Amino acid sequence: MTVQQSLGRLEASYITWMEKHNKYRDAGYIWWERINDCQDWSTKESTYVPMSDTKILSVMRKWVKHQKSFG
């Protein structure tokens, strides 16, 4: 399974879980917002740049685990 496929499965799992446990929030938007926050500072470019897919997957797995522990 590729990193992109794993990230897609994690997204689907999170959205399904969120819709069951918190019906008042848009789980897809929350996911999108969090993915957009996955950036690193680039000294070379003097701006934020997107993280690698592998790093995004790692960050998102930790974030989902944290969300579920409070849900």
N, C-alpha and C positions, 0 to 999 in steps of 0.2 A: 504494500500500500504506500502511495506517495505521501509526502508531507501535506500537499494540498488536499488529498482525499481525507487524511486524518483530521485536518482542520475543518473540512466540510462536515464530517461525521460529528465532531465535537460541537460545531455550531448547531446542527440539527438536534443533537441530544440536549444541549442547553436550552434551545427555544422550546422544545417539547416539555422539558422539566419546568421551565419558567411559566409556561401557559397553564400548567396544572396547578402550580403553587401560588401564582401571583397574577390573577386575571386582569388586573387594573393597569398593567404596564405593557408597553409594546416591546416584547422580547427581541424581535428582529432589529429594532432601532437601538436598543441597549447594546446588542452585540456589535452592530455597525459602529457605534460610537466608541466602544472599547477597542475595536480593531484599529480605528483611526488614531487612537492614542499610542499605538505601538510604534514609536519612533525613537531613534537614537540621535544624539547630537553628533554632528560631523564637524570636526575641527577644520578639516580640509575645505569643506564647502561653507563653513560658518552658518549652518542652518540644521534643522532637523531633517533626517532622511528615514524612510521606512526601514524597519528591521528586516532581517532575512526571514524567510518563511519558517525555518526551523526555530528561530528565536521567538517568533510570533506564536507558534504552536506551544512552545514551552510556557510562555507568559500566559497564554489563554487557558492552558490546562490548570495552572496554578490559580488563576482568577476564578474559573468555573468551580474548582474544588472549594475555594474560599466562599463563593456565593452559596453553594449547596450546604456548607457547614452552618450557615446562618439561616437557611431557608427552612 
